[in-house]
Amino acid sequence: MYKPTILVTIPNHDDTTRYLFAWSKPVIKLAHQEKDKITILKDKQANLKEFTNTVEKIQPSFIFFNGHGNETTITGHNNQPLVDADTNIEVLKNRIVYALSCQSAKKLGPKSIKQGTKTYMGYTEDFIFVYDTNKKKHPEKDQTAGCFLSASNQTAISLLEEKTTGQAYADSQNSFQKTIRSLLTSESKTEQSSMMRFLIWDMKHQVCLGNQDAKI
């Protein structure tokens, strides 16, 4: 039986990446349950050399990036570039990509599609999430941040459930919408209004580029 080969990058060097690290665990757990072939580059392993060598070695069908980014770059440990639109974009060719990083779907994503990436899913602007400052030491328990990260990570979860990229994108969008609707009925209006603002922002700027029918 075919099992996809998956590569996950999860740096862990600042508040943002610590949250992404913590909330990527349900995705990784599901991949293990499905007995998928998964390789994880975490902490200092999320560097350019390790990333390049790992892609060449395992030839992943799906790459799930967690980290910082900009319009042309996705970064790893200590914000070291892993993929850059002008230097090594070919590393994404023939793969499905989900980048939980800021802005990378603005220029890197479209260019990668032109260079042969099957599907590129990510954000055209900053991915913004609100967190509870009292939970910074235990981000996995921060349900405020979880509203954002669970909705975002639904993309990867749906792909692991053998759904198409288009379906995975729709599932994530629906998850954002469901969370927004639940906040609309909440009595705690002050905090919820800022959360809703950024949930709508993230949902609006999440995109699925390329083949909408691809599976990992």
Sequence and secondary structure as in RCSB ss.txt:
>XXXX:A:sequence
MYKPTILVTIPNHDDTTRYLFAWSKPVIKLAHQEKDKITILKDKQANLKEFTNTVEKIQPSFIFFNGHGNETTIT
GHNNQPLVDADTNIEVLKNRIVYALSCQSAKKLGPKSIKQGTKTYMGYTEDFIFVYDTNKKKHPEKDQTAGCFLS
ASNQTAISLLEEKTTGQAYADSQNSFQKTIRSLLTSESKTEQSSMMRFLIWDMKHQVCLGNQDAKI
>XXXX:A:secstr
    EEEEEE  SSHHHHHHHHHTHHHHHHHHHTT EEEEEEGGG SHHHHHHHHHHH  SEEEEES B SSEEE
 GGG EEEETTTSGGGGTT EEEEESSSTTTTHHHHHHHTT SEEEEESS       GGGTT GGG HHHHHHHH
HHHHHHHHHHTT  HHHHHHHHHHHHHHHHHHHHT S HHHHHHHHHHHHHHHHHEEEEE TT   
